[in-house]
Amino acid sequence: ISKNMNGALVTLSDVQVDLLRGKVVVHDFIVHNKDRDDWEWDSPCLVRVGRIEASLNFASVIQLPYIGRILNHSIFDIYTVLVEDV
């Protein structure tokens, strides 16, 4: 995740993954401010989310080498995303 956030530190307090039901729950998702002094930013974090819950099809989200090209599958099946305590 840190690579996708331009090298900023990303912390999570808890992650729950239910493969059978296709559900992911993340608690206390925080993206810390990497260049706080350079930006003259008072907050120590850029984003703080208390809870994120997503319902999805794991088979479509996990990308295995060459399988997507063979099956011509480029769609991610994400059904719902709930974001709380932003």
PDB file of N, CA, C and O in Angstrom, chain B, residues numbered from 101:
ATOM      1  N   ILE B 101       0.834  -1.190   0.000  1.00  0.00           N
ATOM      2  CA  ILE B 101       0.000   0.000   0.000  1.00  0.00           C
ATOM      3  C   ILE B 101       0.875   1.249   0.000  1.00  0.00           C
ATOM      4  O   ILE B 101       0.539   2.238  -0.652  1.00  0.00           O
ATOM      5  N   SER B 102       1.982   1.217   0.715  1.00  0.00           N
ATOM      6  CA  SER B 102       2.847   2.390   0.817  1.00  0.00           C
ATOM      7  C   SER B 102       3.370   2.818  -0.548  1.00  0.00           C
ATOM      8  O   SER B 102       3.510   4.012  -0.811  1.00  0.00           O
ATOM      9  N   LYS B 103       3.659   1.855  -1.416  1.00  0.00           N
ATOM     10  CA  LYS B 103       4.153   2.181  -2.762  1.00  0.00           C
ATOM     11  C   LYS B 103       3.098   2.949  -3.549  1.00  0.00           C
ATOM     12  O   LYS B 103       3.430   3.873  -4.292  1.00  0.00           O
ATOM     13  N   ASN B 104       1.841   2.579  -3.394  1.00  0.00           N
ATOM     14  CA  ASN B 104       0.755   3.268  -4.081  1.00  0.00           C
ATOM     15  C   ASN B 104       0.461   4.644  -3.494  1.00  0.00           C
ATOM     16  O   ASN B 104      -0.179   5.468  -4.145  1.00  0.00           O
ATOM     17  N   MET B 105       0.919   4.899  -2.280  1.00  0.00           N
ATOM     18  CA  MET B 105       0.676   6.174  -1.605  1.00  0.00           C
ATOM     19  C   MET B 105       1.916   7.070  -1.644  1.00  0.00           C
ATOM     20  O   MET B 105       2.128   7.862  -0.725  1.00  0.00           O
ATOM     21  N   ASN B 106       2.729   6.960  -2.682  1.00  0.00           N
ATOM     22  CA  ASN B 106       3.933   7.774  -2.854  1.00  0.00           C
ATOM     23  C   ASN B 106       4.930   7.626  -1.718  1.00  0.00           C
ATOM     24  O   ASN B 106       5.597   8.591  -1.347  1.00  0.00           O
ATOM     25  N   GLY B 107       5.036   6.444  -1.172  1.00  0.00           N
ATOM     26  CA  GLY B 107       6.022   6.175  -0.137  1.00  0.00           C
ATOM     27  C   GLY B 107       5.608   6.604   1.253  1.00  0.00           C
ATOM     28  O   GLY B 107       6.406   6.490   2.183  1.00  0.00           O
ATOM     29  N   ALA B 108       4.400   7.090   1.433  1.00  0.00           N
ATOM     30  CA  ALA B 108       3.928   7.494   2.759  1.00  0.00           C
ATOM     31  C   ALA B 108       3.655   6.248   3.603  1.00  0.00           C
ATOM     32  O   ALA B 108       3.260   5.203   3.085  1.00  0.00           O
ATOM     33  N   LEU B 109       3.873   6.380   4.902  1.00  0.00           N
ATOM     34  CA  LEU B 109       3.607   5.282   5.824  1.00  0.00           C
ATOM     35  C   LEU B 109       2.106   5.068   5.939  1.00  0.00           C
ATOM     36  O   LEU B 109       1.355   6.023   6.136  1.00  0.00           O
ATOM     37  N   VAL B 110       1.666   3.826   5.819  1.00  0.00           N
ATOM     38  CA  VAL B 110       0.261   3.460   5.946  1.00  0.00           C
ATOM     39  C   VAL B 110       0.142   2.457   7.078  1.00  0.00           C
ATOM     40  O   VAL B 110       0.845   1.447   7.089  1.00  0.00           O
ATOM     41  N   THR B 111      -0.749   2.728   8.037  1.00  0.00           N
ATOM     42  CA  THR B 111      -0.939   1.809   9.154  1.00  0.00           C
ATOM     43  C   THR B 111      -2.403   1.369   9.220  1.00  0.00           C
ATOM     44  O   THR B 111      -3.315   2.116   8.867  1.00  0.00           O
ATOM     45  N   LEU B 112      -2.592   0.148   9.679  1.00  0.00           N
ATOM     46  CA  LEU B 112      -3.908  -0.446   9.882  1.00  0.00           C
ATOM     47  C   LEU B 112      -3.892  -1.107  11.249  1.00  0.00           C
ATOM     48  O   LEU B 112      -2.903  -1.743  11.613  1.00  0.00           O
ATOM     49  N   SER B 113      -4.962  -0.970  12.008  1.00  0.00           N
ATOM     50  CA  SER B 113      -4.970  -1.633  13.313  1.00  0.00           C
ATOM     51  C   SER B 113      -5.482  -3.067  13.209  1.00  0.00           C
ATOM     52  O   SER B 113      -5.090  -3.926  13.998  1.00  0.00           O
ATOM     53  N   ASP B 114      -6.363  -3.329  12.231  1.00  0.00           N
ATOM     54  CA  ASP B 114      -6.936  -4.668  12.117  1.00  0.00           C
ATOM     55  C   ASP B 114      -7.484  -4.866  10.708  1.00  0.00           C
ATOM     56  O   ASP B 114      -8.100  -3.963  10.142  1.00  0.00           O
ATOM     57  N   VAL B 115      -7.258  -6.051  10.144  1.00  0.00           N
ATOM     58  CA  VAL B 115      -7.825  -6.416   8.844  1.00  0.00           C
ATOM     59  C   VAL B 115      -8.458  -7.792   8.984  1.00  0.00           C
ATOM     60  O   VAL B 115      -7.828  -8.733   9.466  1.00  0.00           O
ATOM     61  N   GLN B 116      -9.715  -7.897   8.556  1.00  0.00           N
ATOM     62  CA  GLN B 116     -10.420  -9.167   8.579  1.00  0.00           C
ATOM     63  C   GLN B 116     -10.814  -9.521   7.152  1.00  0.00           C
ATOM     64  O   GLN B 116     -11.415  -8.707   6.450  1.00  0.00           O
ATOM     65  N   VAL B 117     -10.478 -10.728   6.723  1.00  0.00           N
ATOM     66  CA  VAL B 117     -10.792 -11.182   5.372  1.00  0.00           C
ATOM     67  C   VAL B 117     -11.598 -12.467   5.472  1.00  0.00           C
ATOM     68  O   VAL B 117     -11.162 -13.435   6.096  1.00  0.00           O
ATOM     69  N   ASP B 118     -12.761 -12.477   4.864  1.00  0.00           N
ATOM     70  CA  ASP B 118     -13.612 -13.661   4.819  1.00  0.00           C
ATOM     71  C   ASP B 118     -13.696 -14.105   3.358  1.00  0.00           C
ATOM     72  O   ASP B 118     -14.451 -13.533   2.572  1.00  0.00           O
ATOM     73  N   LEU B 119     -12.919 -15.125   3.002  1.00  0.00           N
ATOM     74  CA  LEU B 119     -12.859 -15.588   1.615  1.00  0.00           C
ATOM     75  C   LEU B 119     -14.165 -16.207   1.143  1.00  0.00           C
ATOM     76  O   LEU B 119     -14.528 -16.064  -0.025  1.00  0.00           O
ATOM     77  N   LEU B 120     -14.878 -16.894   2.031  1.00  0.00           N
ATOM     78  CA  LEU B 120     -16.119 -17.562   1.628  1.00  0.00           C
ATOM     79  C   LEU B 120     -17.234 -16.570   1.326  1.00  0.00           C
ATOM     80  O   LEU B 120     -17.997 -16.768   0.380  1.00  0.00           O
ATOM     81  N   ARG B 121     -17.337 -15.521   2.104  1.00  0.00           N
ATOM     82  CA  ARG B 121     -18.389 -14.525   1.902  1.00  0.00           C
ATOM     83  C   ARG B 121     -17.947 -13.359   1.014  1.00  0.00           C
ATOM     84  O   ARG B 121     -18.779 -12.549   0.606  1.00  0.00           O
ATOM     85  N   GLY B 122     -16.662 -13.264   0.714  1.00  0.00           N
ATOM     86  CA  GLY B 122     -16.161 -12.182  -0.120  1.00  0.00           C
ATOM     87  C   GLY B 122     -16.212 -10.838   0.565  1.00  0.00           C
ATOM     88  O   GLY B 122     -16.653  -9.850  -0.022  1.00  0.00           O
ATOM     89  N   LYS B 123     -15.758 -10.797   1.812  1.00  0.00           N
ATOM     90  CA  LYS B 123     -15.839  -9.568   2.589  1.00  0.00           C
ATOM     91  C   LYS B 123     -14.477  -9.220   3.180  1.00  0.00           C
ATOM     92  O   LYS B 123     -13.755 -10.093   3.661  1.00  0.00           O
ATOM     93  N   VAL B 124     -14.134  -7.930   3.137  1.00  0.00           N
ATOM     94  CA  VAL B 124     -12.906  -7.413   3.740  1.00  0.00           C
ATOM     95  C   VAL B 124     -13.299  -6.252   4.647  1.00  0.00           C
ATOM     96  O   VAL B 124     -14.041  -5.360   4.235  1.00  0.00           O
ATOM     97  N   VAL B 125     -12.797  -6.265   5.891  1.00  0.00           N
ATOM     98  CA  VAL B 125     -13.053  -5.183   6.836  1.00  0.00           C
ATOM     99  C   VAL B 125     -11.707  -4.682   7.346  1.00  0.00           C
ATOM    100  O   VAL B 125     -10.883  -5.461   7.825  1.00  0.00           O
ATOM    101  N   VAL B 126     -11.493  -3.356   7.235  1.00  0.00           N
ATOM    102  CA  VAL B 126     -10.257  -2.724   7.682  1.00  0.00           C
ATOM    103  C   VAL B 126     -10.613  -1.712   8.757  1.00  0.00           C
ATOM    104  O   VAL B 126     -11.541  -0.921   8.586  1.00  0.00           O
ATOM    105  N   HIS B 127      -9.878  -1.733   9.868  1.00  0.00           N
ATOM    106  CA  HIS B 127     -10.100  -0.782  10.956  1.00  0.00           C
ATOM    107  C   HIS B 127      -8.899   0.145  11.091  1.00  0.00           C
ATOM    108  O   HIS B 127      -7.751  -0.280  10.957  1.00  0.00           O
ATOM    109  N   ASP B 128      -9.180   1.407  11.356  1.00  0.00           N
ATOM    110  CA  ASP B 128      -8.158   2.434  11.607  1.00  0.00           C
ATOM    111  C   ASP B 128      -7.126   2.513  10.486  1.00  0.00           C
ATOM    112  O   ASP B 128      -5.937   2.293  10.717  1.00  0.00           O
ATOM    113  N   PHE B 129      -7.569   2.821   9.297  1.00  0.00           N
ATOM    114  CA  PHE B 129      -6.713   3.015   8.125  1.00  0.00           C
ATOM    115  C   PHE B 129      -6.170   4.442   8.174  1.00  0.00           C
ATOM    116  O   PHE B 129      -6.945   5.398   8.135  1.00  0.00           O
ATOM    117  N   ILE B 130      -4.849   4.595   8.259  1.00  0.00           N
ATOM    118  CA  ILE B 130      -4.230   5.913   8.375  1.00  0.00           C
ATOM    119  C   ILE B 130      -3.101   6.032   7.354  1.00  0.00           C
ATOM    120  O   ILE B 130      -2.228   5.168   7.271  1.00  0.00           O
ATOM    121  N   VAL B 131      -3.134   7.122   6.573  1.00  0.00           N
ATOM    122  CA  VAL B 131      -2.029   7.469   5.682  1.00  0.00           C
ATOM    123  C   VAL B 131      -1.310   8.640   6.337  1.00  0.00           C
ATOM    124  O   VAL B 131      -1.855   9.740   6.429  1.00  0.00           O
ATOM    125  N   HIS B 132      -0.086   8.399   6.788  1.00  0.00           N
ATOM    126  CA  HIS B 132       0.690   9.419   7.494  1.00  0.00           C
ATOM    127  C   HIS B 132       1.289  10.417   6.512  1.00  0.00           C
ATOM    128  O   HIS B 132       1.543  10.089   5.353  1.00  0.00           O
ATOM    129  N   ASN B 133       1.509  11.624   6.982  1.00  0.00           N
ATOM    130  CA  ASN B 133       2.055  12.698   6.163  1.00  0.00           C
ATOM    131  C   ASN B 133       3.566  12.542   6.050  1.00  0.00           C
ATOM    132  O   ASN B 133       4.296  12.756   7.017  1.00  0.00           O
ATOM    133  N   LYS B 134       4.024  12.169   4.866  1.00  0.00           N
ATOM    134  CA  LYS B 134       5.451  11.898   4.637  1.00  0.00           C
ATOM    135  C   LYS B 134       6.284  13.183   4.648  1.00  0.00           C
ATOM    136  O   LYS B 134       7.347  13.221   5.267  1.00  0.00           O
ATOM    137  N   ASP B 135       5.825  14.209   3.987  1.00  0.00           N
ATOM    138  CA  ASP B 135       6.573  15.460   3.851  1.00  0.00           C
ATOM    139  C   ASP B 135       5.904  16.584   4.630  1.00  0.00           C
ATOM    140  O   ASP B 135       5.652  17.658   4.084  1.00  0.00           O
ATOM    141  N   ARG B 136       5.625  16.345   5.873  1.00  0.00           N
ATOM    142  CA  ARG B 136       4.888  17.302   6.706  1.00  0.00           C
ATOM    143  C   ARG B 136       5.583  18.665   6.779  1.00  0.00           C
ATOM    144  O   ARG B 136       4.926  19.700   6.665  1.00  0.00           O
ATOM    145  N   ASP B 137       6.893  18.672   6.968  1.00  0.00           N
ATOM    146  CA  ASP B 137       7.622  19.936   7.092  1.00  0.00           C
ATOM    147  C   ASP B 137       7.712  20.673   5.764  1.00  0.00           C
ATOM    148  O   ASP B 137       7.626  21.901   5.732  1.00  0.00           O
ATOM    149  N   ASP B 138       7.883  19.953   4.685  1.00  0.00           N
ATOM    150  CA  ASP B 138       7.981  20.580   3.368  1.00  0.00           C
ATOM    151  C   ASP B 138       6.662  21.226   2.941  1.00  0.00           C
ATOM    152  O   ASP B 138       6.658  22.261   2.274  1.00  0.00           O
ATOM    153  N   TRP B 139       5.551  20.612   3.327  1.00  0.00           N
ATOM    154  CA  TRP B 139       4.253  21.123   2.919  1.00  0.00           C
ATOM    155  C   TRP B 139       3.685  22.134   3.909  1.00  0.00           C
ATOM    156  O   TRP B 139       2.650  22.746   3.646  1.00  0.00           O
ATOM    157  N   GLU B 140       4.350  22.312   5.032  1.00  0.00           N
ATOM    158  CA  GLU B 140       3.854  23.154   6.126  1.00  0.00           C
ATOM    159  C   GLU B 140       2.448  22.718   6.532  1.00  0.00           C
ATOM    160  O   GLU B 140       1.526  23.525   6.652  1.00  0.00           O
ATOM    161  N   TRP B 141       2.327  21.434   6.734  1.00  0.00           N
ATOM    162  CA  TRP B 141       1.050  20.800   7.057  1.00  0.00           C
ATOM    163  C   TRP B 141       1.035  20.516   8.549  1.00  0.00           C
ATOM    164  O   TRP B 141       1.971  19.904   9.064  1.00  0.00           O
ATOM    165  N   ASP B 142       0.002  20.942   9.252  1.00  0.00           N
ATOM    166  CA  ASP B 142      -0.058  20.766  10.701  1.00  0.00           C
ATOM    167  C   ASP B 142      -0.429  19.351  11.119  1.00  0.00           C
ATOM    168  O   ASP B 142       0.007  18.882  12.170  1.00  0.00           O
ATOM    169  N   SER B 143      -1.211  18.682  10.329  1.00  0.00           N
ATOM    170  CA  SER B 143      -1.691  17.359  10.701  1.00  0.00           C
ATOM    171  C   SER B 143      -0.625  16.294  10.474  1.00  0.00           C
ATOM    172  O   SER B 143       0.075  16.329   9.462  1.00  0.00           O
ATOM    173  N   PRO B 144      -0.492  15.347  11.403  1.00  0.00           N
ATOM    174  CA  PRO B 144       0.467  14.256  11.211  1.00  0.00           C
ATOM    175  C   PRO B 144      -0.006  13.200  10.213  1.00  0.00           C
ATOM    176  O   PRO B 144       0.769  12.317   9.844  1.00  0.00           O
ATOM    177  N   CYS B 145      -1.273  13.275   9.767  1.00  0.00           N
ATOM    178  CA  CYS B 145      -1.758  12.291   8.798  1.00  0.00           C
ATOM    179  C   CYS B 145      -2.550  12.975   7.690  1.00  0.00           C
ATOM    180  O   CYS B 145      -3.136  14.039   7.889  1.00  0.00           O
ATOM    181  N   LEU B 146      -2.556  12.344   6.520  1.00  0.00           N
ATOM    182  CA  LEU B 146      -3.307  12.857   5.383  1.00  0.00           C
ATOM    183  C   LEU B 146      -4.736  12.328   5.372  1.00  0.00           C
ATOM    184  O   LEU B 146      -5.677  13.047   5.037  1.00  0.00           O
ATOM    185  N   VAL B 147      -4.881  11.042   5.749  1.00  0.00           N
ATOM    186  CA  VAL B 147      -6.190  10.394   5.743  1.00  0.00           C
ATOM    187  C   VAL B 147      -6.306   9.524   6.983  1.00  0.00           C
ATOM    188  O   VAL B 147      -5.371   8.817   7.358  1.00  0.00           O
ATOM    189  N   ARG B 148      -7.463   9.591   7.604  1.00  0.00           N
ATOM    190  CA  ARG B 148      -7.758   8.694   8.729  1.00  0.00           C
ATOM    191  C   ARG B 148      -9.192   8.210   8.562  1.00  0.00           C
ATOM    192  O   ARG B 148     -10.130   9.007   8.560  1.00  0.00           O
ATOM    193  N   VAL B 149      -9.353   6.897   8.423  1.00  0.00           N
ATOM    194  CA  VAL B 149     -10.672   6.290   8.258  1.00  0.00           C
ATOM    195  C   VAL B 149     -10.840   5.246   9.351  1.00  0.00           C
ATOM    196  O   VAL B 149      -9.987   4.376   9.523  1.00  0.00           O
ATOM    197  N   GLY B 150     -11.929   5.333  10.083  1.00  0.00           N
ATOM    198  CA  GLY B 150     -12.171   4.417  11.188  1.00  0.00           C
ATOM    199  C   GLY B 150     -12.470   2.991  10.744  1.00  0.00           C
ATOM    200  O   GLY B 150     -11.983   2.033  11.344  1.00  0.00           O
ATOM    201  N   ARG B 151     -13.281   2.849   9.680  1.00  0.00           N
ATOM    202  CA  ARG B 151     -13.679   1.498   9.250  1.00  0.00           C
ATOM    203  C   ARG B 151     -13.997   1.513   7.759  1.00  0.00           C
ATOM    204  O   ARG B 151     -14.690   2.402   7.263  1.00  0.00           O
ATOM    205  N   ILE B 152     -13.479   0.516   7.060  1.00  0.00           N
ATOM    206  CA  ILE B 152     -13.805   0.305   5.645  1.00  0.00           C
ATOM    207  C   ILE B 152     -14.257  -1.143   5.499  1.00  0.00           C
ATOM    208  O   ILE B 152     -13.564  -2.067   5.926  1.00  0.00           O
ATOM    209  N   GLU B 153     -15.413  -1.329   4.900  1.00  0.00           N
ATOM    210  CA  GLU B 153     -15.928  -2.686   4.663  1.00  0.00           C
ATOM    211  C   GLU B 153     -16.257  -2.818   3.185  1.00  0.00           C
ATOM    212  O   GLU B 153     -16.945  -1.965   2.625  1.00  0.00           O
ATOM    213  N   ALA B 154     -15.778  -3.869   2.554  1.00  0.00           N
ATOM    214  CA  ALA B 154     -16.019  -4.085   1.135  1.00  0.00           C
ATOM    215  C   ALA B 154     -16.510  -5.502   0.892  1.00  0.00           C
ATOM    216  O   ALA B 154     -16.012  -6.457   1.487  1.00  0.00           O
ATOM    217  N   SER B 155     -17.487  -5.625   0.014  1.00  0.00           N
ATOM    218  CA  SER B 155     -17.972  -6.927  -0.450  1.00  0.00           C
ATOM    219  C   SER B 155     -17.538  -7.060  -1.896  1.00  0.00           C
ATOM    220  O   SER B 155     -17.789  -6.173  -2.712  1.00  0.00           O
ATOM    221  N   LEU B 156     -16.882  -8.179  -2.216  1.00  0.00           N
ATOM    222  CA  LEU B 156     -16.323  -8.324  -3.554  1.00  0.00           C
ATOM    223  C   LEU B 156     -16.187  -9.776  -3.941  1.00  0.00           C
ATOM    224  O   LEU B 156     -16.349 -10.679  -3.120  1.00  0.00           O
ATOM    225  N   ASN B 157     -15.886  -9.984  -5.215  1.00  0.00           N
ATOM    226  CA  ASN B 157     -15.620 -11.303  -5.754  1.00  0.00           C
ATOM    227  C   ASN B 157     -14.103 -11.473  -5.784  1.00  0.00           C
ATOM    228  O   ASN B 157     -13.431 -10.872  -6.623  1.00  0.00           O
ATOM    229  N   PHE B 158     -13.552 -12.290  -4.875  1.00  0.00           N
ATOM    230  CA  PHE B 158     -12.103 -12.441  -4.774  1.00  0.00           C
ATOM    231  C   PHE B 158     -11.479 -12.982  -6.056  1.00  0.00           C
ATOM    232  O   PHE B 158     -10.347 -12.631  -6.390  1.00  0.00           O
ATOM    233  N   ALA B 159     -12.202 -13.829  -6.771  1.00  0.00           N
ATOM    234  CA  ALA B 159     -11.651 -14.399  -8.004  1.00  0.00           C
ATOM    235  C   ALA B 159     -11.390 -13.321  -9.051  1.00  0.00           C
ATOM    236  O   ALA B 159     -10.496 -13.476  -9.883  1.00  0.00           O
ATOM    237  N   SER B 160     -12.153 -12.234  -9.023  1.00  0.00           N
ATOM    238  CA  SER B 160     -11.945 -11.178 -10.005  1.00  0.00           C
ATOM    239  C   SER B 160     -10.899 -10.162  -9.557  1.00  0.00           C
ATOM    240  O   SER B 160     -10.309  -9.479 -10.394  1.00  0.00           O
ATOM    241  N   VAL B 161     -10.663 -10.055  -8.272  1.00  0.00           N
ATOM    242  CA  VAL B 161      -9.752  -9.040  -7.739  1.00  0.00           C
ATOM    243  C   VAL B 161      -8.308  -9.532  -7.723  1.00  0.00           C
ATOM    244  O   VAL B 161      -7.386  -8.760  -7.988  1.00  0.00           O
ATOM    245  N   ILE B 162      -8.107 -10.808  -7.414  1.00  0.00           N
ATOM    246  CA  ILE B 162      -6.756 -11.364  -7.360  1.00  0.00           C
ATOM    247  C   ILE B 162      -6.283 -11.607  -8.792  1.00  0.00           C
ATOM    248  O   ILE B 162      -6.905 -12.353  -9.548  1.00  0.00           O
ATOM    249  N   GLN B 163      -5.181 -10.970  -9.145  1.00  0.00           N
ATOM    250  CA  GLN B 163      -4.665 -11.102 -10.509  1.00  0.00           C
ATOM    251  C   GLN B 163      -3.525 -12.115 -10.538  1.00  0.00           C
ATOM    252  O   GLN B 163      -2.461 -11.887  -9.963  1.00  0.00           O
ATOM    253  N   LEU B 164      -3.760 -13.220 -11.206  1.00  0.00           N
ATOM    254  CA  LEU B 164      -2.737 -14.237 -11.386  1.00  0.00           C
ATOM    255  C   LEU B 164      -2.079 -14.036 -12.753  1.00  0.00           C
ATOM    256  O   LEU B 164      -2.758 -13.651 -13.706  1.00  0.00           O
ATOM    257  N   PRO B 165      -0.787 -14.285 -12.866  1.00  0.00           N
ATOM    258  CA  PRO B 165      -0.103 -14.068 -14.150  1.00  0.00           C
ATOM    259  C   PRO B 165      -0.740 -14.874 -15.283  1.00  0.00           C
ATOM    260  O   PRO B 165      -1.001 -16.068 -15.138  1.00  0.00           O
ATOM    261  N   TYR B 166      -0.980 -14.221 -16.389  1.00  0.00           N
ATOM    262  CA  TYR B 166      -1.481 -14.811 -17.638  1.00  0.00           C
ATOM    263  C   TYR B 166      -2.935 -15.271 -17.586  1.00  0.00           C
ATOM    264  O   TYR B 166      -3.549 -15.435 -18.640  1.00  0.00           O
ATOM    265  N   ILE B 167      -3.504 -15.484 -16.416  1.00  0.00           N
ATOM    266  CA  ILE B 167      -4.892 -15.969 -16.341  1.00  0.00           C
ATOM    267  C   ILE B 167      -5.852 -14.916 -16.895  1.00  0.00           C
ATOM    268  O   ILE B 167      -6.780 -15.248 -17.632  1.00  0.00           O
ATOM    269  N   GLY B 168      -5.632 -13.648 -16.541  1.00  0.00           N
ATOM    270  CA  GLY B 168      -6.503 -12.581 -17.033  1.00  0.00           C
ATOM    271  C   GLY B 168      -6.483 -12.474 -18.540  1.00  0.00           C
ATOM    272  O   GLY B 168      -7.519 -12.241 -19.162  1.00  0.00           O
ATOM    273  N   ARG B 169      -5.311 -12.643 -19.135  1.00  0.00           N
ATOM    274  CA  ARG B 169      -5.216 -12.571 -20.600  1.00  0.00           C
ATOM    275  C   ARG B 169      -5.890 -13.762 -21.269  1.00  0.00           C
ATOM    276  O   ARG B 169      -6.535 -13.618 -22.307  1.00  0.00           O
ATOM    277  N   ILE B 170      -5.736 -14.935 -20.670  1.00  0.00           N
ATOM    278  CA  ILE B 170      -6.330 -16.144 -21.248  1.00  0.00           C
ATOM    279  C   ILE B 170      -7.859 -16.066 -21.187  1.00  0.00           C
ATOM    280  O   ILE B 170      -8.548 -16.384 -22.156  1.00  0.00           O
ATOM    281  N   LEU B 171      -8.374 -15.640 -20.039  1.00  0.00           N
ATOM    282  CA  LEU B 171      -9.822 -15.575 -19.861  1.00  0.00           C
ATOM    283  C   LEU B 171     -10.414 -14.256 -20.342  1.00  0.00           C
ATOM    284  O   LEU B 171     -11.631 -14.076 -20.313  1.00  0.00           O
ATOM    285  N   ASN B 172      -9.554 -13.325 -20.788  1.00  0.00           N
ATOM    286  CA  ASN B 172      -9.986 -11.996 -21.204  1.00  0.00           C
ATOM    287  C   ASN B 172     -10.799 -11.328 -20.098  1.00  0.00           C
ATOM    288  O   ASN B 172     -11.868 -10.770 -20.344  1.00  0.00           O
ATOM    289  N   HIS B 173     -10.271 -11.395 -18.876  1.00  0.00           N
ATOM    290  CA  HIS B 173     -10.965 -10.874 -17.706  1.00  0.00           C
ATOM    291  C   HIS B 173     -10.225  -9.665 -17.160  1.00  0.00           C
ATOM    292  O   HIS B 173      -9.128  -9.800 -16.618  1.00  0.00           O
ATOM    293  N   SER B 174     -10.814  -8.488 -17.298  1.00  0.00           N
ATOM    294  CA  SER B 174     -10.182  -7.275 -16.789  1.00  0.00           C
ATOM    295  C   SER B 174     -11.124  -6.472 -15.905  1.00  0.00           C
ATOM    296  O   SER B 174     -10.875  -5.292 -15.661  1.00  0.00           O
ATOM    297  N   ILE B 175     -12.191  -7.079 -15.422  1.00  0.00           N
ATOM    298  CA  ILE B 175     -13.185  -6.396 -14.601  1.00  0.00           C
ATOM    299  C   ILE B 175     -13.031  -6.844 -13.152  1.00  0.00           C
ATOM    300  O   ILE B 175     -12.873  -8.031 -12.869  1.00  0.00           O
ATOM    301  N   PHE B 176     -13.080  -5.882 -12.247  1.00  0.00           N
ATOM    302  CA  PHE B 176     -13.073  -6.182 -10.816  1.00  0.00           C
ATOM    303  C   PHE B 176     -14.515  -6.128 -10.320  1.00  0.00           C
ATOM    304  O   PHE B 176     -15.201  -5.121 -10.498  1.00  0.00           O
ATOM    305  N   ASP B 177     -14.965  -7.199  -9.705  1.00  0.00           N
ATOM    306  CA  ASP B 177     -16.324  -7.246  -9.163  1.00  0.00           C
ATOM    307  C   ASP B 177     -16.293  -6.801  -7.703  1.00  0.00           C
ATOM    308  O   ASP B 177     -16.086  -7.612  -6.801  1.00  0.00           O
ATOM    309  N   ILE B 178     -16.500  -5.508  -7.484  1.00  0.00           N
ATOM    310  CA  ILE B 178     -16.604  -4.952  -6.138  1.00  0.00           C
ATOM    311  C   ILE B 178     -18.046  -4.487  -5.997  1.00  0.00           C
ATOM    312  O   ILE B 178     -18.488  -3.581  -6.703  1.00  0.00           O
ATOM    313  N   TYR B 179     -18.775  -5.115  -5.081  1.00  0.00           N
ATOM    314  CA  TYR B 179     -20.206  -4.879  -4.992  1.00  0.00           C
ATOM    315  C   TYR B 179     -20.558  -3.687  -4.108  1.00  0.00           C
ATOM    316  O   TYR B 179     -21.332  -2.821  -4.516  1.00  0.00           O
ATOM    317  N   THR B 180     -20.001  -3.636  -2.911  1.00  0.00           N
ATOM    318  CA  THR B 180     -20.289  -2.521  -2.004  1.00  0.00           C
ATOM    319  C   THR B 180     -19.025  -2.123  -1.258  1.00  0.00           C
ATOM    320  O   THR B 180     -18.164  -2.953  -0.966  1.00  0.00           O
ATOM    321  N   VAL B 181     -18.938  -0.833  -0.959  1.00  0.00           N
ATOM    322  CA  VAL B 181     -17.859  -0.311  -0.119  1.00  0.00           C
ATOM    323  C   VAL B 181     -18.507   0.629   0.886  1.00  0.00           C
ATOM    324  O   VAL B 181     -19.180   1.588   0.508  1.00  0.00           O
ATOM    325  N   LEU B 182     -18.301   0.348   2.162  1.00  0.00           N
ATOM    326  CA  LEU B 182     -18.831   1.175   3.234  1.00  0.00           C
ATOM    327  C   LEU B 182     -17.657   1.828   3.946  1.00  0.00           C
ATOM    328  O   LEU B 182     -16.742   1.142   4.403  1.00  0.00           O
ATOM    329  N   VAL B 183     -17.679   3.150   4.042  1.00  0.00           N
ATOM    330  CA  VAL B 183     -16.601   3.897   4.699  1.00  0.00           C
ATOM    331  C   VAL B 183     -17.234   4.667   5.855  1.00  0.00           C
ATOM    332  O   VAL B 183     -18.168   5.442   5.652  1.00  0.00           O
ATOM    333  N   GLU B 184     -16.717   4.450   7.081  1.00  0.00           N
ATOM    334  CA  GLU B 184     -17.273   5.096   8.267  1.00  0.00           C
ATOM    335  C   GLU B 184     -16.185   5.804   9.052  1.00  0.00           C
ATOM    336  O   GLU B 184     -15.011   5.440   8.978  1.00  0.00           O
ATOM    337  N   ASP B 185     -16.583   6.809   9.797  1.00  0.00           N
ATOM    338  CA  ASP B 185     -15.705   7.546  10.710  1.00  0.00           C
ATOM    339  C   ASP B 185     -14.519   8.148   9.964  1.00  0.00           C
ATOM    340  O   ASP B 185     -13.360   7.868  10.271  1.00  0.00           O
ATOM    341  N   VAL B 186     -14.840   8.985   8.971  1.00  0.00           N
ATOM    342  CA  VAL B 186     -13.807   9.628   8.157  1.00  0.00           C
ATOM    343  C   VAL B 186     -13.393  10.928   8.820  1.00  0.00           C
ATOM    344  O   VAL B 186     -12.530  11.637   8.304  1.00  0.00           O
TER     345      VAL B 186
END
